[in-house]
Amino acid sequence: QECYLKALEIDPTSVHAWNNLGASLTPTETVMVGTVKYTRQECHAKALAIDPTNLHTWYKLGVSLTPTETAMVGTVKYTKQQCYAKAVEINPTSSEAWYILGATLTPTETATVGTVKYTQQECYVKAVEIDPTNSQAWSNLGVSLTPTETATVGTVKYTQQEC
């Protein structure tokens, strides 16, 4: 943490330093930056105040939250799921972002990306359409299907066993 604090002393607008400092903290740990005490979520929120389009910061903020926690970014509260949806909005061609968003959903939930709602299965389909080698997305797509369901990826229908 001392290196991140030194980096912030030199450049208090360093998104990387704020992100890394936040990632280095445990869920209950705080750190003093100057005269202000920060939690890990507050470090990531500080990074987003500097660069709200940083995909990795939205990931890290999402990772730092439990499913029931929220974090303030500016004046808006974000859930874990909303952080990952924001990452998808920033980079809709990121297979990993779609996969992680799908992983935060239950089979009956949807996530809103922009103005469109996506199911867990639809997130996994998007992930494998973008990157057909994303084995985690394929595996989770299979898990999300019942034995009688199929998922259409591109123009091909896949059963649970074929995923």
C-alpha positions in Angstrom: 0.0 0.0 0.0 2.9 2.3 0.6 3.8 2.4 -3.1 0.2 3.3 -4.0 0.1 6.0 -1.4 3.4 7.4 -2.7 2.0 7.3 -6.3 -1.0 9.3 -5.1 1.2 11.7 -3.3 2.9 12.4 -6.6 -0.2 12.2 -8.8 -3.5 12.3 -6.9 -5.4 11.8 -10.2 -3.7 8.4 -10.9 -6.6 6.0 -11.8 -4.2 3.1 -11.6 -3.0 4.0 -8.1 -6.5 4.5 -6.8 -7.6 1.2 -8.3 -4.6 -0.7 -7.0 -5.0 0.8 -3.6 -8.6 -0.2 -3.5 -7.8 -3.7 -4.6 -5.2 -4.1 -1.9 -7.7 -3.4 0.9 -9.7 -6.1 2.7 -13.5 -5.6 3.0 -13.2 -4.1 6.5 -9.9 -2.2 6.0 -9.5 1.5 5.5 -6.5 3.6 4.5 -5.6 7.3 5.0 -4.8 9.2 1.9 -3.7 12.6 3.2 -6.3 13.4 5.9 -9.1 11.4 4.4 -10.0 7.8 5.3 -11.0 5.5 2.3 -12.6 2.1 2.0 -11.8 -0.1 -1.0 -15.1 0.9 -2.6 -14.3 4.6 -2.0 -10.9 4.1 -3.7 -12.6 2.7 -6.8 -15.2 5.4 -6.7 -12.4 8.0 -6.5 -10.9 6.4 -9.6 -14.3 6.6 -11.4 -14.6 10.3 -10.5 -11.4 10.8 -12.4 -12.3 8.5 -15.3 -15.9 7.3 -15.4 -15.2 5.3 -18.7 -12.5 3.1 -17.2 -13.8 -0.5 -17.8 -11.4 -2.0 -15.3 -12.4 0.3 -12.5 -16.1 -0.7 -13.0 -14.9 -4.4 -12.8 -12.9 -3.7 -9.6 -15.8 -1.8 -8.0 -18.1 -4.7 -8.8 -15.7 -7.3 -7.4 -15.4 -5.3 -4.2 -19.1 -5.4 -3.6 -21.2 -8.2 -2.1 -24.5 -8.9 -3.8 -26.3 -6.8 -1.2 -23.9 -3.8 -1.0 -24.0 -0.6 -3.0 -21.3 2.0 -3.7 -21.7 5.7 -4.3 -20.1 7.0 -7.5 -20.7 10.7 -7.5 -24.3 11.0 -6.4 -25.4 7.6 -7.8 -25.6 4.3 -5.9 -24.5 1.2 -7.9 -25.0 -2.5 -7.1 -22.5 -5.2 -8.1 -24.7 -6.0 -11.1 -25.0 -2.4 -12.1 -21.2 -2.0 -12.0 -20.8 -4.9 -14.5 -23.7 -3.5 -16.6 -21.8 -0.2 -16.8 -18.7 -2.1 -17.9 -20.7 -3.7 -20.8 -22.1 -0.3 -21.7 -18.5 1.1 -21.9 -17.3 -1.9 -24.0 -20.2 -3.9 -25.5 -17.7 -6.0 -27.4 -16.0 -7.4 -24.3 -16.8 -11.1 -24.0 -15.5 -11.0 -20.4 -17.8 -8.2 -19.4 -20.9 -10.0 -20.8 -19.8 -13.2 -19.1 -19.3 -11.5 -15.7 -22.6 -9.7 -16.0 -24.4 -13.0 -16.7 -22.6 -14.6 -13.7 -24.2 -12.0 -11.3 -27.7 -12.9 -12.4 -30.0 -15.6 -11.2 -32.0 -17.5 -13.9 -35.0 -15.3 -13.3 -33.2 -11.9 -13.1 -32.5 -9.4 -15.8 -29.8 -6.7 -16.1 -30.3 -3.4 -17.9 -27.6 -2.4 -20.3 -28.5 1.0 -21.6 -32.2 0.6 -22.1 -32.3 -3.1 -22.9 -32.9 -5.9 -20.4 -30.8 -9.1 -20.7 -31.3 -12.4 -19.0 -28.5 -14.6 -17.7 -28.6 -16.8 -20.8 -28.6 -13.8 -23.2 -25.5 -12.4 -21.4 -23.7 -15.8 -21.9 -24.9 -16.0 -25.6 -23.5 -12.4 -26.2 -20.2 -13.5 -24.5 -19.7 -16.6 -26.7 -20.8 -14.7 -29.9 -18.1 -12.2 -29.2 -15.5 -14.7 -28.3 -16.3 -18.3 -29.2 -13.3 -19.5 -27.2 -14.6 -18.1 -23.9 -14.9 -21.5 -22.2 -16.3 -20.1 -19.0 -19.2 -18.5 -20.8 -19.9 -21.7 -22.7 -19.9 -23.7 -19.5 -22.2 -21.3 -17.7 -24.5 -21.1 -20.7 -24.8 -24.9 -20.5 -25.5 -24.7 -16.8 -28.2 -22.0 -17.4 -30.1 -24.3 -19.8 -32.5 -27.0 -18.7 -32.1 -30.4 -20.4 -34.9 -29.6 -22.8 -33.9 -26.0 -23.6 -31.6 -24.8 -26.4 -29.7 -21.6 -26.8 -29.1 -20.0 -30.2 -25.6 -18.7 -30.8 -25.4 -17.0 -34.1 -27.5 -19.3 -36.2 -26.8 -22.5 -34.4 -28.9 -24.0 -31.6 -27.1 -25.7 -28.8 -28.4 -28.0 -26.1 -27.1 -28.2 -22.6 -24.7 -31.0 -23.4 -23.4 -29.2 -26.5 -22.3 -26.1 -24.6 
